[in-house]
């Protein structure tokens, strides 16, 4: 899917994964893709968000209020100079990959363990699954690029793909920050020099 993405658009996805891990989320959603877009303020179309008062820090704060962080202890340890990623790497070097992971969960106890997982947050490592709405947003980005006559998917297309009229977490974050998705779309297209 990412073969038609520009290096900057690929960087959005990489940055989105970093943001998801920072929040301790074991998924990659539209909210993380929005943070990945905002992490590239010089990319085409992103200045439209800045003009509307939507910044990376404001969006992170809004996401923290809506979804929250699932690894609050990691931040506390980081302030003490303890890097959990480094601890995990050293443990896995000594005891093998996955040494600190929980054992596989029995199928019948999923609900109970979900509650327990919320009480015992842990650092998210490894592969993050794309939520269906994030996949749809990236597919819309590809379609928007084609509709605009572009052969490659850029950051501006990823941003446009996130603006789903049916709604998603990125649209909810924009709304909480005072911008409706239709208004953002008009500003982005105007920034790109195109009519809505």
Buried (B, 14 or more C-beta within 10 A) or exposed (E): EEEBBBEBBBBBBEBBBEBBBBBBBBEBBBBBBBBBBBBBEEBBBBBBBEEBEBBBEBBBBBBEEEBEBBBEBBEEBEEEEEEBEEEBEEBBEEEEEEEBEEEEEEEEEEEEEEEEBEEEBBBBBEEBEBBEBBBBBBEBBBEBBEEBEBEBBBBBBBBBBBBBEEEBBBBBBBBBBEBEBEBBBBBBBBBBEEEE
